[in-house]
Amino acid sequence: MNERCWWCGTDPLYVAYHDTEWGIPEHDDRALFEKLILDGFQAGLAWITILRKREAFRAAFAGFDPAVIASWGEAEVARLLADRGIVRHRGKIEAAIGNARAWLDLEARDGFAPFLWRHVDGRPIQNRFSAPGDVPAETPLSRQVSADLRAAGFRFCGPTITYAFMQAVGMVNDHLVTCPRHDEVAALAGR
C-alpha cells in the first residue's frame, strides 16, 4: 500500500509541498531561517494557510533576508500589519524581526545550519511510523532544540513548532512508511 501521508489531503499545493519539499534535508542557512519564521507564523493556523501566503510573505519579508529584516523597526511593523497578503499578528511580526537579529548572531558564531544539525549529529533521524497516531507533536529532542533556539534569542519556536520545523527541513523523516516519499527521503539522508 503506497499512499501519501494523510495530512496533505488532495489540495494540489499541499500535495506538491509534500512530494517535493517536506522532509528533504535542508542545509541552507537562509532557507532554514525562512522555514522557521513561517512555522512560527503558522502557530494556531493550518499549514496550508501559510503555504497559500508564502509568496506574499517572501515579498513582504524581503525574501527572508535576515540582514535586511534585522534592521527593521516600528515603521516596518506597521507596514506588515497592513499587508493583507500575510498573517497580520504583531507578536509574530516582532518575533520575526527579533529572530533575524538572533539568526545574525548565530550565523556569525557557528552558522545557523550547523547549530541546528548538530542536534542530530548532522544526519536525519529516520523514523518508521506506520499510522498518523504514531507521529508525535513534539519529542524530547524538539524540546531541546526549542530551548537552545530560545536561549539564542529566538521566539515563536516552542517544542511543537520546532518539531514541525524539524520534520519539514528533514532533521527527522516522519513520512509514514506506507508513503512512497519515506524511502526517497531516507535515501537523501545518505548523501
C-alpha positions in Angstrom: 0.0 0.0 0.0 1.7 3.2 -1.2 -0.3 6.2 -0.1 0.9 9.7 0.6 0.9 10.9 4.2 -2.6 11.7 5.3 -2.0 15.3 6.2 -1.6 16.7 2.7 -5.1 15.6 1.5 -5.8 16.3 -2.1 -5.1 20.1 -2.4 -2.6 20.4 -5.3 -0.5 23.0 -3.4 -0.3 20.8 -0.3 0.4 17.6 -2.4 3.2 19.4 -4.2 4.7 20.6 -0.9 4.5 17.0 0.5 6.0 15.5 -2.7 8.8 18.0 -3.3 9.8 19.7 -0.1 8.6 18.2 3.2 11.2 16.1 4.8 14.1 16.8 2.4 17.2 17.6 4.4 17.8 21.4 4.2 21.2 22.8 5.0 21.0 26.3 3.5 21.1 28.8 6.4 18.7 31.3 4.7 16.2 28.6 3.7 16.2 27.3 7.2 15.6 30.8 8.6 12.6 31.2 6.2 11.1 27.9 7.3 11.5 28.6 11.0 9.8 32.0 10.6 6.9 30.6 8.5 6.4 27.8 11.1 6.2 30.5 13.8 3.5 32.3 11.8 1.7 29.0 11.4 1.1 28.7 15.2 -2.6 28.3 15.7 -3.3 28.1 11.9 -3.3 25.3 9.3 0.0 24.9 7.3 -2.0 25.2 4.1 -2.8 28.8 5.1 0.9 29.6 5.3 1.6 27.8 2.0 -1.0 29.9 0.2 0.5 33.1 1.6 4.2 32.0 1.2 4.9 34.2 -1.9 3.3 37.2 -0.2 5.4 36.5 2.9 8.5 36.3 0.8 7.7 39.7 -0.8 6.8 41.3 2.5 9.9 40.0 4.3 12.5 40.9 1.7 13.0 37.3 0.6 13.6 36.4 4.2 17.0 38.1 4.2 17.9 38.2 7.9 20.3 41.1 7.4 17.5 43.3 6.0 14.9 42.2 8.4 17.1 42.7 11.5 17.3 46.4 10.7 13.5 46.9 10.8 11.7 48.9 13.3 8.2 50.2 14.0 7.6 51.6 10.5 8.1 48.1 9.0 6.0 46.5 11.7 3.2 48.9 10.8 3.7 48.2 7.1 3.5 44.4 7.7 0.4 44.8 9.9 -1.3 46.5 7.0 -0.3 43.8 4.5 -3.4 41.7 3.7 -1.3 39.1 1.9 0.3 37.8 5.1 -0.8 36.8 8.6 -1.1 40.1 10.4 -0.1 39.3 14.0 2.0 41.9 15.9 3.7 39.4 18.1 4.7 37.1 15.3 5.9 40.0 13.2 8.0 41.4 16.0 9.3 37.9 16.7 10.4 37.5 13.1 12.4 40.8 13.3 14.0 39.7 16.6 14.6 36.2 15.2 16.5 37.8 12.3 18.8 39.5 14.8 19.3 36.2 16.7 20.0 34.5 13.4 22.7 37.0 12.6 24.4 36.4 15.9 24.2 32.6 15.5 25.4 32.8 11.9 28.4 34.9 12.9 29.3 32.4 15.7 28.5 28.9 14.3 26.3 29.2 11.2 22.6 28.6 11.6 22.6 25.2 9.8 25.5 23.8 11.8 23.8 25.0 15.0 20.6 23.1 14.1 22.1 20.0 12.5 24.5 19.2 15.4 21.4 18.3 17.4 21.1 15.2 15.1 24.8 14.7 14.6 24.4 16.0 11.1 22.2 13.1 9.9 18.4 13.0 9.8 16.6 10.7 12.2 14.8 8.0 10.3 11.5 7.3 12.0 9.4 4.4 10.9 5.8 5.4 11.8 3.0 3.4 10.1 0.0 5.4 11.3 -0.9 9.0 11.8 -1.4 8.4 15.5 2.2 7.3 15.8 3.7 10.6 14.8 4.3 12.8 17.9 3.6 16.5 18.1 6.9 17.1 20.0 9.7 15.0 21.3 12.5 15.4 23.9 14.8 16.4 21.1 12.4 19.1 19.8 12.1 20.4 23.4 16.0 20.6 23.5 16.2 22.3 20.1 13.4 24.7 21.1 15.3 25.5 24.4 18.5 26.1 22.5 16.8 28.4 20.0 15.2 30.4 22.8 18.5 30.6 24.6 19.9 32.1 21.4 17.2 34.7 21.4 14.5 33.2 19.1 10.8 33.4 19.7 7.7 31.5 18.4 9.7 28.3 18.5 8.1 26.2 21.1 8.6 22.4 21.1 5.6 21.7 18.8 6.6 24.4 16.3 10.2 23.2 16.5 9.2 19.6 15.8 7.1 20.7 12.8 10.1 22.6 11.6 12.4 19.6 12.1 10.0 17.4 10.1 9.8 20.0 7.3 13.5 20.5 6.9 14.4 16.8 7.1 16.1 16.7 10.5 13.6 13.9 11.1 12.0 11.7 8.4 8.3 11.4 9.5 6.8 10.3 6.2 4.8 7.3 7.1 6.5 4.0 6.0 3.4 3.5 3.7 4.2 6.7 1.9 6.4 6.5 -1.2 8.3 9.5 0.0 9.6 7.8 3.1 12.2 5.7 1.3 13.0 8.5 -1.2 13.7 11.0 1.7 15.6 8.3 3.6 17.9 7.9 0.6 18.6 11.6 0.5 19.9 11.4 4.1 22.8 9.2 2.9 24.2 11.8 0.6 
